[in-house]
């Protein structure tokens, strides 16, 4: 691609194509850091726009180190507080410098910033930055696993990563000493929630929906936080909540609830936004719920924790943090968690399931101020069939044994409850397993089959999202056409496979909103718009 001056754009160094965040069209700066500060920019990269930052190159001294930018980079400068100019550090510094210039010019404009390190907040307190768990040690552990048995290569890669960590720590320290307090957030879901909150608070959501609710999820599953935008399954969710509450009230009933159904019918969204969303927000329930919900495979790729091969420990850590936040109104106590972790590590594997059960039961009860406070923890297992498959795999089965022991203990719980989704086609395989078979026999009394929505439900699924945003809605002819298309696809599917059309419905609604509804609303001063579009057939699911 050529520019007007004849230069070939693709031949320009990528560093020189980086947009400047203090551009007049910039609305803010977002930067996420894990374990690396990034690759050094070219030595001739222009950085005159950073001159308004005080002490940037001269540095701020604390202790024996002088925290400063070193550009061009000098090898070894990290040892006395230097950090390099990389794509990420440049964007952050440029935004801060832009703010300095605006303030100096008397402007009232403020450039909001979200500078986040995916690390525990204690990382800056370590005497040796190399020892601090930057990025929760995910990349460090991946490096150790990748080069296991290759000592020379492993040491080389560890040295490179150590240098990156020290430079990253110097940069974070510089920001802190400048009074630009960065965020240190350990958990991925907490980072996401903090980021969403920052976007909302600064009017940067990218959506013009006046309600602040986004009911158009496309191919994404609804999560617990999307409860207010989950439509079409209200009756089923209310029925499921009643079944869970009835099980809690019956001391002889197993504290387990199954959501079964075919692939694509919406089990994950129903578990998260329907059942659990209702339990934690509805006036109908009798107790106060904390919740932890996950997919089994996510427990094994646990980037946020060191015990990546122990799913039960990952669940315990998540539940511990949630209980302290929900019932004790405090951030998780690292010292208490470390104490529990040490106790857990000393136990034999066959004793861990029972210990986690007893400890979580006690932690839930500890938050009750009096006998009237009925505190409960619901643990959601999204796609239990993943556990079924892994327990039939000789290489993976061992790491799930303690987890299965734990959920078996939970059948007799007073304050814990398990809710899980299960694909119908995995049921026979589950019954064949020596531990899962008896588990199913005891818990299948609380089985709820999620079916393909009726025509009336589909109508609500299609119309309620537009009613919620309250600036556009589907005309009757378009709605009728969509319902006919769904019916046509379902009639061609065999039996339970008809549920596969639901993700397609969600995608079509999102596309109508994005490409027809929202653009039409932005161009019009009218509060509501009729949506028309060409009525081409929906694509087939096969």
SULTAMO-V264300 format. One record per residue. N is the residue number from 1. RES is the residue in one small letter. PSI is psi in radians with two decimals (none if undefined). D_CENTER is the distance of its C-alpha to the mean C-alpha in Angstrom with 1 decimal. Layout:
n: [N & N]
res: [RES & RES]
psi: [PSI & PSI]
d_center: [D_CENTER & D_CENTER]
//
This chain:
n: [1 & 2 & 3 & 4 & 5 & 6 & 7 & 8 & 9 & 10 & 11 & 12 & 13 & 14 & 15 & 16 & 17 & 18 & 19 & 20 & 21 & 22 & 23 & 24 & 25 & 26 & 27 & 28 & 29 & 30 & 31 & 32 & 33 & 34 & 35 & 36 & 37 & 38 & 39 & 40 & 41 & 42 & 43 & 44 & 45 & 46 & 47 & 48 & 49 & 50 & 51 & 52 & 53 & 54 & 55 & 56 & 57 & 58 & 59 & 60 & 61 & 62 & 63 & 64 & 65 & 66 & 67 & 68 & 69 & 70 & 71 & 72 & 73 & 74 & 75 & 76 & 77 & 78 & 79 & 80 & 81 & 82 & 83 & 84 & 85 & 86 & 87 & 88 & 89 & 90 & 91 & 92 & 93 & 94 & 95 & 96 & 97 & 98 & 99 & 100 & 101 & 102 & 103 & 104 & 105 & 106 & 107 & 108 & 109 & 110 & 111 & 112 & 113 & 114 & 115 & 116 & 117 & 118 & 119 & 120 & 121 & 122 & 123 & 124 & 125 & 126 & 127 & 128 & 129 & 130 & 131 & 132 & 133 & 134 & 135 & 136 & 137 & 138 & 139 & 140 & 141 & 142 & 143 & 144 & 145 & 146 & 147 & 148 & 149 & 150 & 151 & 152 & 153 & 154 & 155 & 156 & 157 & 158 & 159 & 160 & 161 & 162 & 163 & 164 & 165 & 166 & 167 & 168 & 169 & 170 & 171 & 172 & 173 & 174 & 175 & 176 & 177 & 178 & 179 & 180 & 181 & 182 & 183 & 184 & 185 & 186 & 187 & 188 & 189 & 190 & 191 & 192 & 193 & 194 & 195 & 196 & 197 & 198 & 199 & 200 & 201 & 202 & 203 & 204 & 205 & 206 & 207 & 208 & 209 & 210 & 211 & 212 & 213 & 214 & 215 & 216 & 217 & 218 & 219 & 220 & 221 & 222 & 223 & 224 & 225 & 226 & 227 & 228 & 229 & 230 & 231 & 232 & 233 & 234 & 235 & 236 & 237 & 238 & 239 & 240 & 241 & 242 & 243 & 244 & 245 & 246 & 247 & 248 & 249 & 250 & 251 & 252 & 253 & 254 & 255 & 256 & 257 & 258 & 259 & 260 & 261 & 262 & 263 & 264 & 265 & 266 & 267 & 268 & 269 & 270 & 271 & 272 & 273 & 274 & 275 & 276 & 277 & 278 & 279 & 280 & 281 & 282 & 283 & 284 & 285 & 286 & 287 & 288 & 289 & 290 & 291 & 292 & 293 & 294 & 295 & 296 & 297 & 298 & 299 & 300 & 301 & 302 & 303 & 304 & 305 & 306 & 307 & 308 & 309 & 310 & 311 & 312 & 313 & 314 & 315 & 316 & 317 & 318 & 319 & 320 & 321 & 322 & 323 & 324 & 325 & 326 & 327 & 328 & 329 & 330 & 331 & 332 & 333 & 334 & 335 & 336 & 337 & 338 & 339 & 340 & 341 & 342 & 343 & 344 & 345 & 346 & 347 & 348 & 349 & 350 & 351 & 352 & 353 & 354 & 355 & 356 & 357 & 358 & 359 & 360 & 361 & 362 & 363 & 364 & 365 & 366 & 367 & 368 & 369 & 370 & 371 & 372 & 373 & 374 & 375 & 376 & 377 & 378 & 379 & 380 & 381 & 382 & 383 & 384 & 385 & 386 & 387 & 388 & 389 & 390 & 391 & 392 & 393 & 394 & 395 & 396 & 397 & 398 & 399 & 400 & 401 & 402 & 403 & 404 & 405 & 406 & 407 & 408 & 409 & 410 & 411 & 412 & 413 & 414 & 415 & 416 & 417 & 418 & 419 & 420 & 421 & 422 & 423 & 424 & 425 & 426 & 427 & 428 & 429 & 430 & 431 & 432 & 433 & 434 & 435 & 436 & 437 & 438 & 439 & 440 & 441 & 442 & 443 & 444 & 445 & 446 & 447 & 448 & 449 & 450 & 451 & 452 & 453 & 454 & 455 & 456 & 457 & 458 & 459 & 460 & 461 & 462 & 463 & 464 & 465 & 466 & 467 & 468 & 469 & 470 & 471 & 472 & 473 & 474 & 475 & 476 & 477 & 478 & 479 & 480 & 481 & 482 & 483 & 484 & 485 & 486 & 487 & 488 & 489 & 490 & 491 & 492 & 493 & 494 & 495 & 496 & 497 & 498 & 499 & 500 & 501 & 502 & 503 & 504 & 505 & 506 & 507 & 508 & 509 & 510 & 511 & 512 & 513 & 514 & 515 & 516 & 517 & 518 & 519 & 520 & 521 & 522 & 523 & 524 & 525 & 526 & 527 & 528 & 529 & 530 & 531 & 532 & 533 & 534 & 535 & 536 & 537 & 538 & 539 & 540 & 541 & 542]
res: [x & x & x & x & x & x & x & x & x & x & x & x & x & x & x & x & x & x & x & x & x & x & x & x & x & x & x & x & x & x & x & x & x & x & x & x & x & x & x & x & x & x & x & x & x & x & x & x & x & x & x & x & x & x & x & x & x & x & x & x & x & x & x & x & x & x & x & x & x & x & x & x & x & x & x & x & x & x & x & x & x & x & x & x & x & x & x & x & x & x & x & x & x & x & x & x & x & x & x & x & x & x & x & x & x & x & x & x & x & x & x & x & x & x & x & x & x & x & x & x & x & x & x & x & x & x & x & x & x & x & x & x & x & x & x & x & x & x & x & x & x & x & x & x & x & x & x & x & x & x & x & x & x & x & x & x & x & x & x & x & x & x & x & x & x & x & x & x & x & x & x & x & x & x & x & x & x & x & x & x & x & x & x & x & x & x & x & x & x & x & x & x & x & x & x & x & x & x & x & x & x & x & x & x & x & x & x & x & x & x & x & x & x & x & x & x & x & x & x & x & x & x & x & x & x & x & x & x & x & x & x & x & x & x & x & x & x & x & x & x & x & x & x & x & x & x & x & x & x & x & x & x & x & x & x & x & x & x & x & x & x & x & x & x & x & x & x & x & x & x & x & x & x & x & x & x & x & x & x & x & x & x & x & x & x & x & x & x & x & x & x & x & x & x & x & x & x & x & x & x & x & x & x & x & x & x & x & x & x & x & x & x & x & x & x & x & x & x & x & x & x & x & x & x & x & x & x & x & x & x & x & x & x & x & x & x & x & x & x & x & x & x & x & x & x & x & x & x & x & x & x & x & x & x & x & x & x & x & x & x & x & x & x & x & x & x & x & x & x & x & x & x & x & x & x & x & x & x & x & x & x & x & x & x & x & x & x & x & x & x & x & x & x & x & x & x & x & x & x & x & x & x & x & x & x & x & x & x & x & x & x & x & x & x & x & x & x & x & x & x & x & x & x & x & x & x & x & x & x & x & x & x & x & x & x & x & x & x & x & x & x & x & x & x & x & x & x & x & x & x & x & x & x & x & x & x & x & x & x & x & x & x & x & x & x & x & x & x & x & x & x & x & x & x & x & x & x & x & x & x & x & x & x & x & x & x & x & x & x & x & x & x & x & x & x & x & x & x & x & x & x & x & x & x & x & x & x & x & x & x & x & x & x & x & x & x & x & x & x & x & x & x & x & x & x & x & x & x & x & x & x & x & x & x & x & x & x & x & x & x & x & x]
psi: [2.34 & 2.52 & 2.92 & -0.54 & 0.05 & -0.15 & 2.52 & 2.00 & -0.69 & -0.27 & -0.15 & 2.42 & 2.43 & -0.57 & -0.53 & -0.04 & -0.02 & 2.22 & 2.55 & 2.14 & -0.29 & 0.24 & 2.59 & -0.36 & -0.11 & 2.42 & -0.09 & -3.12 & 2.34 & 2.27 & 2.31 & 2.36 & 2.44 & -1.66 & -0.10 & 2.55 & -0.33 & 3.13 & 2.42 & 2.39 & 2.82 & 2.61 & -0.48 & 0.28 & 2.24 & 2.22 & 0.49 & -0.45 & -0.10 & 0.00 & -0.38 & -0.15 & 2.19 & 2.53 & 0.34 & -0.84 & -0.48 & -0.56 & 2.88 & 2.14 & 2.31 & 2.12 & -2.28 & 0.08 & 2.62 & 1.80 & 2.10 & 2.86 & 2.34 & 1.89 & 2.20 & 2.71 & 2.45 & 2.11 & 2.35 & -0.10 & -0.33 & -0.38 & -0.45 & 0.49 & 0.04 & 2.61 & 2.64 & 2.92 & 1.94 & 3.06 & -0.73 & -0.80 & -0.62 & -0.81 & -0.72 & -0.85 & -0.65 & -0.70 & -0.73 & -0.69 & -0.68 & -0.69 & -0.68 & -0.75 & -0.67 & -0.76 & -0.72 & -0.52 & 0.04 & 0.25 & 2.56 & -0.04 & 2.42 & 2.36 & 1.80 & 2.55 & 2.50 & 1.64 & 1.93 & 2.30 & 2.12 & 1.22 & 2.74 & 2.64 & -0.23 & -0.04 & -0.54 & -0.17 & -0.18 & 2.36 & -0.68 & 1.89 & -0.41 & -0.48 & -0.25 & 2.52 & 1.07 & 2.41 & 0.38 & 0.43 & 0.28 & -0.91 & -0.62 & -0.79 & -0.69 & -0.69 & -0.78 & -0.71 & -0.66 & -0.68 & 0.42 & 2.25 & -0.16 & 1.41 & -0.78 & -0.82 & -0.68 & -0.77 & -0.68 & -0.81 & -0.61 & -0.67 & -0.73 & -0.75 & -0.63 & -0.72 & -0.73 & -0.71 & -0.73 & -0.75 & -0.68 & -0.73 & -0.68 & -0.71 & -0.80 & -0.67 & -0.70 & -0.80 & -0.74 & -0.75 & -0.42 & -0.05 & 0.14 & 1.32 & 1.92 & 2.87 & 2.40 & 1.90 & 2.19 & -0.75 & 2.44 & -0.73 & -0.53 & -0.60 & -0.79 & -0.77 & -0.72 & -0.67 & -0.78 & -0.73 & -0.73 & -0.76 & -0.80 & -0.79 & -0.44 & 0.19 & 0.62 & 0.48 & -0.33 & -0.01 & 2.48 & 0.17 & 2.05 & -0.37 & -0.33 & 0.00 & 2.35 & 1.74 & 0.08 & 1.66 & -0.19 & -2.26 & 0.05 & 2.56 & 2.58 & 2.48 & 3.13 & -0.72 & -0.22 & 0.28 & -0.73 & -0.28 & 0.23 & 1.94 & 2.72 & -0.28 & 0.42 & -0.73 & -0.75 & -0.69 & -0.73 & -0.71 & -0.73 & -0.72 & -0.73 & -0.68 & -0.73 & -0.79 & -0.66 & -0.69 & -0.69 & -0.65 & -0.27 & 1.88 & -0.30 & -0.16 & 2.45 & 2.38 & 1.18 & 2.43 & 2.18 & 2.39 & 1.87 & 2.81 & 2.99 & 2.92 & 2.31 & -0.07 & -0.26 & 0.48 & -0.76 & -0.82 & -0.66 & -0.74 & -0.85 & -1.11 & -0.52 & -1.29 & -1.04 & -0.69 & -0.70 & -0.74 & -0.65 & -0.15 & -0.18 & 2.53 & -0.24 & -0.42 & 2.73 & -0.30 & -3.07 & 2.21 & 2.35 & 2.79 & 2.63 & 2.21 & 2.49 & 2.83 & 2.45 & -0.73 & -0.49 & -0.47 & -0.44 & -0.37 & 0.43 & 1.52 & -0.36 & -0.07 & 2.78 & -0.52 & 1.08 & -0.29 & 0.26 & 1.52 & -0.56 & -0.72 & -0.65 & -0.77 & -0.74 & -0.80 & -0.76 & -0.77 & -0.71 & -0.83 & -0.73 & -0.71 & -0.69 & -0.66 & -0.78 & -0.75 & -0.37 & 0.00 & 0.81 & 2.77 & 2.66 & 2.37 & 1.91 & -0.64 & -0.76 & -0.70 & -0.71 & -0.66 & -0.80 & -0.69 & -0.69 & -0.76 & -0.76 & -0.78 & -0.50 & -0.23 & 2.65 & 2.55 & -0.66 & -0.23 & -0.14 & -0.67 & -0.81 & -0.66 & -0.78 & -0.72 & -0.89 & -0.71 & -0.76 & -0.69 & -0.76 & -0.68 & -0.67 & -0.79 & -0.49 & -0.39 & -0.05 & 2.12 & -0.53 & 3.14 & -0.32 & -0.29 & 1.78 & 1.50 & 2.47 & 2.68 & 2.10 & 2.26 & 2.01 & 2.21 & 1.83 & 2.00 & 1.11 & -0.37 & -0.40 & -0.67 & -0.72 & -0.82 & -0.75 & -0.55 & -0.32 & 0.02 & 2.04 & -0.51 & -0.39 & -0.24 & -0.68 & -0.63 & -0.18 & -0.07 & -0.84 & -0.61 & -0.78 & -0.65 & -0.71 & -0.88 & -0.47 & -0.72 & -0.61 & -0.26 & -0.47 & 0.37 & 2.77 & -0.51 & -0.10 & 2.61 & 2.44 & 2.30 & 2.30 & 2.57 & 2.59 & 2.24 & 2.37 & -0.65 & -0.17 & -0.05 & -0.79 & -0.71 & -0.64 & -0.73 & -0.44 & -0.36 & 2.42 & -0.44 & -0.68 & -0.54 & -0.95 & -0.59 & -0.77 & -0.74 & -0.66 & -0.48 & -0.19 & -0.18 & -0.45 & 1.26 & 2.24 & 2.09 & 2.09 & 2.08 & 2.96 & 2.33 & 2.56 & 3.02 & -0.72 & -0.71 & -0.74 & -0.67 & -0.75 & -0.71 & -0.63 & -0.56 & -0.61 & -0.66 & -0.72 & -0.61 & -0.57 & -0.79 & -0.40 & 0.55 & -0.04 & 2.75 & 2.85 & 2.32 & 2.76 & -0.68 & -0.65 & -0.74 & -0.78 & -0.73 & -0.79 & -0.75 & -0.68 & -0.70 & -0.75 & -0.78 & -0.69 & -0.77 & -0.77 & -0.65 & -0.41 & -0.29 & 2.80 & 2.05 & -2.11 & -0.30 & -0.21 & -0.43 & -0.29 & -0.22 & -0.33 & -0.75 & -0.60 & -0.70 & -0.82 & -0.70 & -0.76 & -0.74 & -0.72 & -0.73 & -0.68 & -0.79 & -0.81 & -0.75 & -0.23 & -1.01 & -0.97 & -0.77 & -0.68 & -0.69 & -0.69 & -0.57 & -0.17 & 2.57 & -0.11 & 2.53 & -0.45 & 2.59 & 2.44 & 2.39 & 2.16 & 2.54 & 2.80 & 2.37 & 1.20 & 2.68 & 2.55 & 2.58 & 2.64 & 2.75 & -0.09 & none]
d_center: [37.8 & 40.5 & 40.5 & 43.6 & 45.1 & 45.1 & 42.6 & 40.4 & 36.8 & 35.4 & 37.7 & 36.4 & 34.2 & 30.5 & 30.4 & 32.9 & 30.8 & 28.0 & 27.9 & 28.8 & 26.3 & 29.4 & 30.6 & 31.8 & 29.3 & 26.3 & 24.2 & 22.2 & 20.6 & 17.0 & 16.8 & 14.3 & 16.1 & 15.5 & 18.9 & 21.0 & 22.7 & 23.5 & 26.8 & 29.8 & 31.0 & 34.6 & 37.4 & 38.7 & 35.5 & 36.5 & 35.1 & 37.8 & 35.2 & 34.0 & 37.4 & 36.8 & 34.5 & 36.6 & 36.9 & 34.7 & 37.1 & 39.5 & 36.7 & 36.1 & 37.6 & 36.3 & 38.0 & 39.1 & 36.6 & 36.7 & 33.2 & 33.7 & 32.9 & 35.1 & 35.7 & 37.1 & 35.5 & 37.8 & 37.0 & 36.8 & 36.1 & 32.9 & 35.1 & 36.4 & 33.4 & 33.1 & 30.0 & 30.3 & 29.7 & 26.8 & 24.9 & 22.2 & 24.7 & 27.0 & 24.6 & 23.8 & 27.5 & 28.6 & 26.7 & 28.1 & 31.5 & 31.3 & 30.7 & 33.7 & 35.9 & 34.9 & 35.8 & 39.0 & 40.0 & 39.5 & 36.6 & 34.4 & 31.5 & 28.4 & 25.8 & 22.5 & 20.4 & 16.9 & 17.5 & 14.8 & 15.4 & 12.7 & 15.3 & 16.9 & 19.2 & 22.2 & 22.2 & 24.9 & 27.1 & 27.8 & 31.3 & 30.4 & 27.2 & 27.4 & 26.6 & 23.6 & 20.2 & 18.8 & 15.4 & 15.5 & 18.2 & 16.2 & 18.6 & 21.5 & 20.9 & 20.5 & 23.8 & 25.6 & 24.7 & 25.6 & 29.0 & 29.9 & 33.7 & 34.3 & 35.1 & 36.4 & 33.5 & 31.0 & 32.8 & 32.8 & 29.1 & 28.4 & 30.8 & 29.1 & 25.7 & 27.5 & 29.0 & 25.7 & 24.3 & 27.5 & 27.5 & 23.9 & 25.0 & 28.0 & 26.1 & 23.8 & 27.1 & 28.9 & 26.3 & 26.6 & 30.4 & 30.4 & 28.8 & 25.7 & 23.3 & 20.1 & 16.9 & 16.0 & 12.6 & 12.0 & 8.7 & 5.5 & 3.8 & 7.4 & 7.7 & 5.6 & 7.8 & 10.7 & 10.7 & 10.8 & 13.4 & 15.3 & 15.6 & 16.9 & 19.2 & 20.7 & 21.1 & 19.1 & 16.9 & 18.8 & 19.7 & 23.1 & 22.3 & 24.2 & 22.3 & 18.9 & 17.5 & 16.4 & 17.7 & 17.7 & 14.8 & 16.8 & 15.7 & 12.1 & 11.8 & 11.8 & 9.5 & 11.2 & 10.9 & 12.7 & 15.6 & 18.1 & 17.7 & 18.1 & 21.8 & 24.4 & 23.7 & 24.7 & 27.7 & 26.0 & 23.3 & 26.2 & 28.0 & 25.2 & 24.7 & 28.5 & 28.5 & 25.9 & 27.9 & 31.1 & 29.9 & 29.1 & 32.6 & 34.3 & 34.7 & 35.8 & 32.9 & 30.2 & 26.9 & 25.0 & 24.1 & 23.7 & 22.4 & 24.3 & 24.7 & 25.1 & 22.6 & 21.0 & 22.3 & 19.0 & 18.5 & 14.7 & 14.6 & 17.6 & 16.2 & 13.1 & 14.5 & 18.1 & 19.0 & 16.4 & 16.1 & 19.9 & 20.3 & 18.6 & 20.1 & 23.3 & 26.8 & 27.9 & 26.4 & 28.6 & 26.2 & 23.3 & 20.0 & 17.2 & 14.5 & 12.3 & 11.0 & 10.1 & 11.7 & 14.5 & 14.1 & 10.7 & 12.9 & 15.4 & 13.4 & 12.1 & 11.8 & 11.4 & 14.6 & 18.1 & 18.9 & 17.1 & 20.0 & 20.0 & 17.4 & 19.3 & 18.9 & 15.2 & 15.2 & 17.7 & 15.9 & 12.9 & 15.5 & 17.7 & 15.3 & 14.5 & 18.2 & 19.3 & 17.2 & 18.1 & 21.7 & 22.9 & 21.4 & 20.8 & 18.4 & 18.3 & 21.6 & 21.5 & 25.2 & 24.8 & 21.8 & 24.0 & 26.8 & 25.0 & 23.8 & 27.4 & 28.7 & 26.3 & 27.4 & 31.0 & 30.9 & 32.0 & 29.3 & 31.2 & 31.0 & 27.3 & 26.2 & 28.8 & 28.0 & 24.3 & 25.4 & 28.1 & 26.0 & 23.2 & 25.9 & 27.6 & 24.6 & 23.9 & 27.6 & 27.9 & 26.1 & 28.7 & 31.3 & 33.8 & 34.5 & 33.3 & 29.7 & 28.3 & 24.9 & 22.9 & 19.7 & 18.4 & 16.5 & 15.0 & 15.3 & 14.1 & 16.7 & 19.1 & 21.2 & 19.3 & 20.8 & 24.1 & 24.2 & 23.4 & 26.0 & 28.5 & 27.8 & 30.2 & 28.1 & 24.9 & 26.4 & 27.2 & 23.8 & 23.0 & 26.4 & 25.4 & 22.3 & 24.7 & 27.2 & 24.7 & 23.8 & 27.6 & 28.3 & 26.0 & 28.4 & 30.7 & 28.3 & 29.2 & 25.9 & 23.3 & 22.4 & 20.8 & 19.6 & 19.0 & 19.1 & 21.8 & 23.2 & 26.9 & 28.1 & 26.8 & 28.9 & 32.0 & 30.3 & 28.8 & 32.3 & 33.8 & 31.8 & 33.8 & 31.0 & 28.9 & 32.1 & 33.3 & 29.9 & 29.9 & 33.5 & 32.7 & 29.7 & 30.5 & 32.3 & 29.0 & 28.1 & 26.9 & 27.2 & 25.1 & 27.5 & 27.6 & 27.8 & 31.4 & 32.8 & 32.4 & 28.8 & 28.2 & 30.1 & 27.8 & 24.7 & 26.3 & 27.9 & 25.7 & 22.9 & 25.8 & 27.5 & 24.4 & 24.2 & 28.0 & 29.2 & 29.9 & 30.5 & 31.6 & 35.4 & 37.0 & 38.1 & 34.7 & 33.2 & 36.0 & 35.6 & 31.9 & 32.8 & 35.6 & 33.5 & 31.0 & 34.1 & 35.6 & 32.7 & 32.4 & 36.1 & 36.0 & 33.4 & 34.5 & 33.7 & 30.1 & 29.1 & 29.4 & 25.9 & 24.6 & 25.6 & 22.9 & 20.2 & 23.1 & 23.8 & 20.4 & 20.6 & 24.1 & 23.3 & 20.7 & 23.3 & 26.0 & 24.1 & 23.1 & 26.5 & 29.0 & 27.9 & 26.2 & 28.7 & 31.6 & 30.5 & 30.2 & 33.7 & 35.2 & 36.2 & 36.3 & 33.8 & 33.3 & 33.8 & 34.8 & 32.8 & 35.0 & 34.2 & 36.1 & 36.0 & 35.4 & 34.5 & 30.9 & 30.1 & 30.6 & 27.9 & 30.0]
//
